[in-house]
Amino acid sequence: MESSQRFSSLAFIALLAYFAFLASAELHVREFVLRNPWADGPEYITQCPIRPGQSYTYRFTIEDQEGTLWWHAHSRWLRATVYGALIIYPRLGSPYPFHMPKRDIPILLGEWWDRNPMDVLRQAQFTGAAANVSDAYTINGQPGDLYRCSRSETVRFPIFPGETVQLRVINAGLNQELFFSVANHQLTVVETDSAYTKPFTTSVIMIGPGQTTNVLLTANQRPGRYYMAARAYNSANAPFDNTTTTAILEYVNAPTRRGRGRGQIAPGFPVLPGFNDTATATAFTNRLRYWKRAPVPLQVDENLFFTVGLGLINCSNPNSPRCQGPNGTRFAASINNQSFVLPRRNSIMQAYYQGMPGIFTTDFPPVPPVQFDYTGNVSRGLWQPVKGTKAYKLKYKANVQIVLQDTSIVTPENHPMHLHGYQFYVVGSGFGNFNPRTDPARFNLFDPPERNTIGTPPGGWVAIRFVADNPGAWFMHCHIDSHLGWGLAMVFLVENGRGQLQSVQAPPLDLPRC
């Protein structure tokens, strides 16, 4: 069935965001909002923060989109606890391109600190060191049976023998890719980031922060209780939370013990990959394919090459309490050696719309300023990025290709890169340095997966393509929030096309004041 027949009819959505935090906040809706960046949400990119006790209504139209998305705060680390699912169903009479599940079960994976996450962030911002890792992972807000004092509140999902359910899995965690599995049950992947895929079966999925994955699960095992579990996929040489969160899939006719010690039988536990199992993570990602022939751009107007990775800022006084990173430095991160700094006087979108100078510049480099062996032994002279607030301009309807190249500076790592305002096609990936002469010949231009967040293979590269047909200021950043705060981000300014239907809408009257 073609997309013009598939998708939901136009729907107008209004979300009222009311925050009474001690800090200001804003809301990001993970949905591409056409010509309406004012409803996108990242602070100081498309709006200034919602002040304490104030409100802002996000109004947007859902057009040609369905599937699993989510919303979250996009101000510092507030999204640690401010998030939720946003599910767009097919319009009535339009079936899924796979067997209709009996029902949906949203699975929101999160991270939990035993301290206020904002205090954890403030400490890291002061010291320049890495933030303390989380104390637990959660499934629908609960850590599960393997943490102290949480067993009584472990989430349970009842299921009838023989029924097929759709798990809508969302990684809302701040800083960690996760492996997810259900004991003794196969998972059939049917959607990622609100885009349908060719179905395939697996025992485990890998899901990065910001990503969503829909899987079908059929209750075809012996009646009983089975753990669903998630734990870290850690590709970096860095500390991480090595705990495991659980929930329970519980057959309604599960047997119980009789006689002495009677009660529920302990759930079966899934086999999860090792923490550093990049082979399993890569094999999962490489199996993803768009559900039919994809309308991927075949010609490229803008060919961009972005190095993404960490860095270190040297301190004049390495013994300062504000320089507790490696060897008396402060952690940083960058794209093409540009470490992004949020403006403070106005948002980029408002300054762009109003023609206000001095908020940002449009000289973001399309390629690294210095070419080097990106995944080799990088000279320490290249470890310190340059701070700035830079954007890159795109013509309306330009066909864009971006190669995202991980570096070995500090450590190679899988960086889940998210582009606001767009879905894109993942046309290729590999390990080592991207070779522009030979690697494009291996690109999949027939059925590449469609996503809005994609990880760079650790010590490797990934190539994406999209058509710049949504005017406005759109944030591109690593969805590991520690890295975002260190500067692993940039902004695309997509120019207006011709006429009202190809131009940014006027800002709403209740847009938060700066």
C-alpha positions as CSV (number, residue, x, y, z in Angstrom):
1,M,0.0,0.0,0.0
2,E,1.4,3.4,-1.0
3,S,2.1,6.1,1.6
4,S,-0.6,8.3,0.4
5,Q,-3.1,5.6,1.3
6,R,-1.4,4.4,4.5
7,F,-0.9,7.4,6.7
8,S,-3.2,8.9,9.2
9,S,-5.4,11.8,8.0
10,L,-4.2,15.2,9.1
11,A,-4.5,15.6,12.8
12,F,-4.1,18.8,14.9
13,I,-2.4,18.2,18.2
14,A,-2.0,20.7,21.1
15,L,0.1,19.9,24.1
16,L,0.1,22.1,27.1
17,A,3.5,22.2,28.8
18,Y,3.3,23.5,32.4
19,F,6.4,23.4,34.4
20,A,6.8,24.3,38.1
21,F,10.5,23.4,38.3
22,L,13.0,25.5,40.1
23,A,14.8,25.7,36.7
24,S,13.3,26.7,33.4
25,A,12.3,24.0,31.0
26,E,10.9,23.2,27.6
27,L,9.4,20.3,25.7
28,H,10.6,18.4,22.6
29,V,8.0,16.4,20.6
30,R,9.7,13.7,18.6
31,E,7.7,14.3,15.5
32,F,8.7,16.1,12.4
33,V,6.7,19.3,12.5
34,L,6.4,20.7,9.0
35,R,7.2,24.5,8.7
36,N,6.7,24.8,12.4
37,P,10.0,24.8,14.3
38,W,8.2,26.7,17.1
39,A,6.7,23.3,18.2
40,D,10.0,21.5,18.2
41,G,11.3,22.4,21.6
42,P,15.0,22.4,22.2
43,E,15.9,25.4,24.5
44,Y,17.7,28.3,22.8
45,I,17.5,26.5,19.4
46,T,13.8,27.0,18.5
47,Q,12.5,28.7,21.6
48,C,13.7,30.2,24.9
49,P,12.9,28.1,28.0
50,I,9.5,28.1,29.7
51,R,10.0,30.0,32.9
52,P,9.0,28.6,36.3
53,G,5.3,28.7,36.7
54,Q,4.7,29.7,33.1
55,S,3.1,27.6,30.3
56,Y,3.4,27.2,26.5
57,T,1.1,25.2,24.3
58,Y,2.8,23.2,21.5
59,R,0.5,23.1,18.5
60,F,1.4,21.1,15.5
61,T,-0.2,19.1,12.7
62,I,0.5,15.4,12.1
63,E,0.9,14.8,8.4
64,D,2.1,11.7,6.6
65,Q,3.4,10.0,9.8
66,E,2.4,7.2,12.1
67,G,4.2,4.9,14.6
68,T,6.0,5.2,17.9
69,L,7.4,8.5,18.9
70,W,7.9,10.2,22.2
71,W,8.1,13.6,23.9
72,H,10.6,14.8,26.5
73,A,12.0,17.9,28.1
74,H,14.9,19.3,26.1
75,S,16.6,21.5,28.7
76,R,19.8,20.2,30.3
77,W,19.0,16.9,32.2
78,L,15.3,17.5,32.9
79,R,14.3,14.7,30.5
80,A,15.7,12.2,33.0
81,T,12.2,12.2,34.5
82,V,10.1,14.3,32.1
83,Y,9.2,12.1,29.1
84,G,6.4,9.9,27.7
85,A,5.3,8.0,24.6
86,L,3.5,9.6,21.7
87,I,1.8,7.0,19.5
88,I,0.3,7.8,16.1
89,Y,-2.0,5.0,14.9
90,P,-2.9,4.3,11.3
91,R,-6.1,6.0,10.2
92,L,-9.3,3.9,10.5
93,G,-9.5,1.2,7.8
94,S,-5.8,1.4,7.0
95,P,-4.1,-1.8,8.4
96,Y,-0.5,-2.3,9.5
97,P,1.8,-3.7,6.8
98,F,2.1,-6.8,9.1
99,H,-0.2,-9.1,11.0
100,M,-2.4,-7.0,13.3
101,P,-1.3,-7.5,17.0
102,K,-3.9,-8.1,19.6
103,R,-2.8,-5.0,21.6
104,D,0.0,-2.6,22.2
105,I,2.3,-2.5,25.2
106,P,4.5,0.6,25.5
107,I,7.9,-0.1,27.1
108,L,9.8,3.0,28.2
109,L,13.4,2.4,29.2
110,G,14.9,5.0,31.5
111,E,17.7,5.8,33.8
112,W,17.5,6.6,37.5
113,W,19.8,8.4,39.9
114,D,19.5,8.3,43.7
115,R,20.3,12.0,43.6
116,N,18.5,14.9,41.8
117,P,19.8,14.5,38.2
118,M,20.2,18.2,37.9
119,D,22.6,18.1,40.9
120,V,24.6,15.4,39.2
121,L,24.8,17.6,36.1
122,R,25.8,20.7,38.1
123,Q,28.7,18.8,39.8
124,A,30.0,17.6,36.4
125,Q,29.7,21.1,34.9
126,F,31.7,22.5,37.8
127,T,34.5,19.9,37.9
128,G,34.8,19.3,34.1
129,A,34.9,15.6,34.7
130,A,32.4,13.0,33.5
131,A,29.1,12.9,35.3
132,N,28.3,10.1,37.7
133,V,26.6,7.2,36.0
134,S,23.0,6.3,36.9
135,D,22.2,4.0,39.8
136,A,19.6,2.0,37.9
137,Y,17.8,1.5,34.7
138,T,14.0,1.4,34.6
139,I,11.1,-0.2,32.6
140,N,8.1,2.1,32.8
141,G,9.5,3.9,35.7
142,Q,10.4,0.9,37.9
143,P,13.9,-0.7,38.3
144,G,12.7,-4.3,38.8
145,D,13.6,-7.3,40.9
146,L,17.4,-7.0,40.8
147,Y,17.6,-3.8,42.8
148,R,17.2,-3.4,46.5
149,C,13.8,-2.4,47.8
150,S,12.1,-2.4,44.3
151,R,10.8,-6.0,43.9
152,S,7.3,-5.1,45.2
153,E,6.8,-2.5,42.4
154,T,8.3,-4.5,39.5
155,V,6.1,-3.9,36.4
156,R,4.1,-7.0,35.3
157,F,2.5,-7.4,31.9
158,P,-0.3,-10.1,31.8
159,I,-0.6,-12.0,28.5
160,F,-2.9,-14.7,27.2
161,P,-1.5,-17.9,25.7
162,G,-1.4,-17.6,21.9
163,E,-1.9,-13.8,21.7
164,T,0.5,-11.5,19.7
165,V,1.2,-8.2,21.2
166,Q,3.2,-5.2,19.9
167,L,5.9,-3.9,22.3
168,R,6.6,-0.3,21.5
169,V,10.1,0.0,23.0
170,I,11.5,3.6,23.7
171,N,15.0,4.3,25.0
172,A,14.3,7.4,27.1
173,G,17.6,7.0,29.0
174,L,20.0,9.9,29.2
175,N,23.3,8.4,28.5
176,Q,23.3,4.7,27.6
177,E,22.6,2.4,24.6
178,L,20.8,-0.7,25.9
179,F,20.3,-4.3,24.9
180,F,16.7,-5.6,25.4
181,S,15.3,-9.1,25.4
182,V,12.5,-11.3,26.7
183,A,13.3,-14.7,28.1
184,N,12.4,-17.6,25.8
185,H,10.5,-15.4,23.3
186,Q,11.5,-14.3,19.9
187,L,10.9,-10.6,18.9
188,T,9.9,-9.7,15.3
189,V,11.1,-6.2,14.5
190,V,8.5,-4.2,12.4
191,E,9.3,-0.5,13.0
192,T,12.1,1.8,14.1
193,D,11.7,5.5,14.8
194,S,8.2,5.6,13.5
195,A,9.1,4.0,10.1
196,Y,8.1,0.4,9.1
197,T,10.7,-2.1,8.4
198,K,10.9,-5.5,6.6
199,P,10.0,-7.8,9.5
200,F,12.8,-10.0,10.9
201,T,13.1,-12.1,14.0
202,T,15.7,-11.7,16.8
203,S,16.2,-12.7,20.4
204,V,17.7,-9.3,21.3
205,I,17.5,-5.7,20.1
206,M,20.0,-2.8,20.7
207,I,18.4,0.6,21.1
208,G,20.2,3.9,21.6
209,P,18.9,6.9,23.6
210,G,16.3,8.7,21.5
211,Q,15.4,5.6,19.4
212,T,12.2,3.6,19.3
213,T,11.8,0.0,18.1
214,N,8.5,-1.9,17.7
215,V,8.5,-5.7,18.0
216,L,5.8,-8.3,17.8
217,L,5.9,-11.0,20.6
218,T,3.7,-14.1,20.5
219,A,2.9,-15.9,23.7
220,N,3.8,-19.3,22.4
221,Q,5.8,-20.7,25.3
222,R,4.9,-22.9,28.3
223,P,2.6,-20.8,30.6
224,G,4.8,-19.2,33.1
225,R,6.5,-15.9,34.1
226,Y,9.3,-14.5,32.0
227,Y,11.6,-11.6,32.6
228,M,12.0,-8.9,30.0
229,A,15.3,-7.2,30.8
230,A,17.6,-4.4,29.6
231,R,21.2,-3.6,30.3
232,A,24.0,-1.5,28.9
233,Y,25.7,-1.7,25.6
234,N,28.9,0.2,26.3
235,S,31.2,0.8,23.3
236,A,33.4,3.4,25.0
237,N,36.4,3.0,27.3
238,A,34.5,4.8,30.1
239,P,32.5,4.0,33.3
240,F,28.9,2.9,32.9
241,D,26.0,1.7,34.9
242,N,26.4,-2.1,34.8
243,T,23.0,-3.0,36.4
244,T,20.1,-4.7,34.8
245,T,16.4,-3.6,34.8
246,T,13.6,-6.1,34.6
247,A,9.9,-6.4,34.2
248,I,7.8,-9.6,34.0
249,L,5.8,-11.0,31.2
250,E,3.2,-13.1,33.0
251,Y,0.9,-15.7,31.4
252,V,-2.5,-15.4,32.9
253,N,-2.6,-19.2,33.5
254,A,1.0,-19.4,34.9
255,P,1.2,-22.2,37.5
256,T,2.1,-21.6,41.1
257,R,3.9,-23.7,43.6
258,R,1.9,-26.1,45.7
259,G,2.5,-27.2,49.3
260,R,5.4,-25.9,51.3
261,G,7.0,-22.7,49.9
262,R,4.0,-22.2,47.7
263,G,3.7,-19.0,45.6
264,Q,4.8,-17.9,42.2
265,I,7.5,-19.7,40.3
266,A,10.6,-17.6,39.7
267,P,10.6,-16.1,36.2
268,G,13.0,-17.3,33.5
269,F,15.8,-14.9,32.6
270,P,16.8,-13.9,29.0
271,V,20.3,-14.4,27.6
272,L,21.7,-10.8,27.1
273,P,24.9,-10.0,25.2
274,G,28.0,-8.8,27.0
275,F,28.3,-5.1,27.8
276,N,30.8,-4.5,25.0
277,D,29.3,-6.8,22.4
278,T,29.7,-4.5,19.4
279,A,29.3,-7.5,17.0
280,T,25.7,-8.2,18.2
281,A,24.8,-4.5,18.2
282,T,26.1,-4.1,14.6
283,A,24.5,-7.3,13.4
284,F,21.1,-6.1,14.7
285,T,21.5,-2.6,13.1
286,N,22.6,-4.1,9.8
287,R,19.5,-6.2,9.4
288,L,17.2,-3.2,9.3
289,R,15.5,-2.4,6.0
290,Y,12.7,-0.1,4.9
291,W,9.5,-2.0,4.4
292,K,9.3,-1.2,0.6
293,R,11.4,0.6,-1.9
294,A,12.5,3.8,-0.2
295,P,12.3,7.3,-1.8
296,V,15.9,7.9,-1.0
297,P,17.6,10.8,-2.9
298,L,19.8,9.4,-5.6
299,Q,21.6,12.6,-6.5
300,V,23.4,14.7,-3.9
301,D,23.5,18.5,-3.7
302,E,25.2,18.9,-0.3
303,N,27.9,16.3,0.5
304,L,28.9,16.8,4.1
305,F,31.5,15.0,6.1
306,F,31.2,15.4,9.9
307,T,33.7,14.0,12.4
308,V,31.9,13.3,15.8
309,G,33.7,12.6,19.0
310,L,35.0,13.7,22.4
311,G,37.9,16.1,23.2
312,L,39.6,17.8,26.1
313,I,39.9,21.5,27.0
314,N,43.3,22.3,28.5
315,C,43.4,24.3,31.7
316,S,45.8,27.1,32.6
317,N,45.8,25.6,36.1
318,P,45.5,21.8,35.8
319,N,45.2,21.6,39.6
320,S,42.0,23.7,39.7
321,P,38.9,22.1,41.2
322,R,37.3,23.0,37.9
323,C,39.7,20.8,35.9
324,Q,39.1,17.3,37.1
325,G,39.0,15.6,33.7
326,P,42.0,13.5,32.5
327,N,45.4,15.0,33.3
328,G,43.9,18.3,34.7
329,T,41.6,19.0,31.7
330,R,37.9,19.5,31.1
331,F,35.8,17.2,28.9
332,A,34.5,18.5,25.6
333,A,32.9,17.1,22.5
334,S,32.5,18.4,19.0
335,I,31.5,18.0,15.3
336,N,34.2,19.0,12.9
337,N,36.2,20.3,15.8
338,Q,33.4,22.8,16.6
339,S,32.1,22.4,20.2
340,F,28.6,23.9,20.2
341,V,27.7,26.5,22.8
342,L,24.0,27.4,23.3
343,P,23.2,31.1,23.0
344,R,21.6,32.8,26.0
345,R,20.1,36.1,24.8
346,N,17.7,34.6,22.2
347,S,17.0,31.3,20.5
348,I,18.6,30.6,17.1
349,M,15.3,30.3,15.4
350,Q,13.9,33.5,16.8
351,A,17.1,35.4,15.9
352,Y,17.1,33.9,12.4
353,Y,13.4,34.8,11.9
354,Q,13.8,38.4,13.3
355,G,17.1,39.0,11.5
356,M,18.9,39.7,14.9
357,P,22.7,39.6,14.6
358,G,25.2,38.4,17.1
359,I,23.4,35.2,18.3
360,F,25.0,32.7,15.9
361,T,27.1,32.5,12.8
362,T,26.5,30.5,9.6
363,D,30.1,29.3,9.0
364,F,29.9,25.8,10.3
365,P,32.5,23.8,8.3
366,P,31.1,21.2,5.9
367,V,34.3,19.1,6.4
368,P,36.9,18.8,9.2
369,P,39.2,21.8,9.2
370,V,42.1,19.4,9.4
371,Q,42.2,15.9,7.8
372,F,43.8,13.2,9.9
373,D,43.6,9.5,10.6
374,Y,40.3,9.7,12.4
375,T,40.3,6.3,14.0
376,G,44.1,6.0,14.4
377,N,46.5,7.4,17.0
378,V,45.4,11.0,16.9
379,S,48.0,13.7,17.8
380,R,47.2,15.4,21.1
381,G,47.3,18.7,19.3
382,L,44.0,17.8,17.7
383,W,42.2,16.9,20.9
384,Q,41.1,20.5,21.8
385,P,38.0,21.7,19.9
386,V,37.0,25.3,19.3
387,K,33.9,26.6,21.0
388,G,31.2,28.5,19.1
389,T,27.6,28.8,18.1
390,K,27.7,27.9,14.4
391,A,25.0,26.8,11.9
392,Y,25.1,25.5,8.4
393,K,22.7,26.8,5.7
394,L,20.8,24.5,3.4
395,K,18.7,25.5,0.3
396,Y,15.1,24.4,0.4
397,K,14.7,20.9,-1.1
398,A,18.5,20.3,-1.4
399,N,19.4,16.6,-1.4
400,V,21.7,16.2,1.5
401,Q,24.2,13.5,2.4
402,I,26.1,13.4,5.7
403,V,28.8,11.0,6.5
404,L,29.2,10.9,10.3
405,Q,32.7,9.7,11.2
406,D,33.5,8.6,14.7
407,T,37.0,9.5,16.0
408,S,39.4,7.8,18.5
409,I,40.0,11.0,20.4
410,V,39.7,10.1,24.1
411,T,37.8,6.9,23.1
412,P,36.0,5.5,20.1
413,E,32.3,5.3,20.8
414,N,28.8,4.7,19.4
415,H,27.3,8.2,19.2
416,P,23.5,8.1,18.6
417,M,23.0,11.1,16.4
418,H,19.6,12.7,16.2
419,L,18.4,15.2,13.6
420,H,15.4,17.4,14.6
421,G,12.7,18.1,12.0
422,Y,13.5,15.2,9.7
423,Q,13.5,11.5,9.1
424,F,16.5,10.3,7.0
425,Y,17.7,7.2,5.2
426,V,20.7,5.3,6.5
427,V,22.4,4.3,3.3
428,G,25.7,2.9,4.6
429,S,28.0,2.2,7.5
430,G,31.3,0.6,8.3
431,F,34.3,0.5,10.6
432,G,37.5,2.5,10.2
433,N,37.8,5.7,8.1
434,F,35.2,6.4,5.5
435,N,36.7,6.0,2.0
436,P,34.9,8.4,-0.4
437,R,36.3,6.6,-3.5
438,T,35.2,3.0,-2.6
439,D,32.5,3.1,0.2
440,P,29.7,4.8,-1.7
441,A,29.6,1.9,-4.2
442,R,28.3,-0.3,-1.3
443,F,25.5,2.1,-0.3
444,N,22.0,0.7,-0.1
445,L,19.8,3.0,-2.2
446,F,16.9,0.6,-2.6
447,D,15.6,-0.1,0.9
448,P,17.8,1.6,3.5
449,P,16.1,2.0,6.9
450,E,14.4,5.3,7.7
451,R,15.3,6.8,11.1
452,N,15.6,10.0,13.0
453,T,18.4,8.8,15.3
454,I,21.4,6.6,14.3
455,G,24.5,5.5,16.0
456,T,28.0,5.8,14.6
457,P,29.7,2.5,14.8
458,P,32.5,2.8,17.4
459,G,35.7,3.6,15.4
460,G,33.6,3.8,12.2
461,W,31.2,5.8,10.1
462,V,27.6,6.0,9.0
463,A,26.1,7.8,6.0
464,I,22.6,9.3,5.9
465,R,20.5,11.1,3.2
466,F,17.5,13.3,3.3
467,V,15.7,16.1,1.4
468,A,15.8,19.5,3.1
469,D,12.1,20.2,2.6
470,N,11.3,21.5,6.1
471,P,12.4,25.1,6.5
472,G,13.6,26.3,9.9
473,A,16.4,25.9,12.4
474,W,17.0,22.2,13.2
475,F,19.2,20.8,15.9
476,M,21.6,17.9,15.1
477,H,23.2,16.4,18.2
478,C,24.4,13.3,20.0
479,H,21.5,11.9,22.1
480,I,23.9,11.0,24.9
481,D,23.1,14.0,27.1
482,S,26.6,14.2,28.6
483,H,28.0,14.6,25.1
484,L,25.4,17.1,24.1
485,G,26.3,19.3,27.1
486,W,30.0,19.0,26.1
487,G,29.2,20.4,22.7
488,L,28.5,17.5,20.3
489,A,25.9,19.4,18.3
490,M,25.3,21.8,15.4
491,V,22.3,23.5,13.8
492,F,21.0,23.3,10.2
493,L,19.3,26.5,8.9
494,V,17.0,25.3,6.1
495,E,15.9,28.3,4.0
496,N,12.4,29.0,2.9
497,G,11.2,27.8,-0.5
498,R,8.6,29.6,-2.6
499,G,5.4,30.8,-1.2
500,Q,3.6,30.2,2.1
501,L,3.5,26.4,1.9
502,Q,7.3,26.3,1.6
503,S,8.0,28.8,4.4
504,V,8.2,28.8,8.2
505,Q,5.0,29.7,9.9
506,A,4.8,32.8,12.0
507,P,5.7,32.2,15.7
508,P,2.7,31.7,18.1
509,L,1.8,34.6,20.4
510,D,2.6,32.6,23.5
511,L,6.1,31.6,22.5
512,P,8.2,31.9,25.7
513,R,10.0,35.2,26.1
514,C,13.8,35.3,26.3
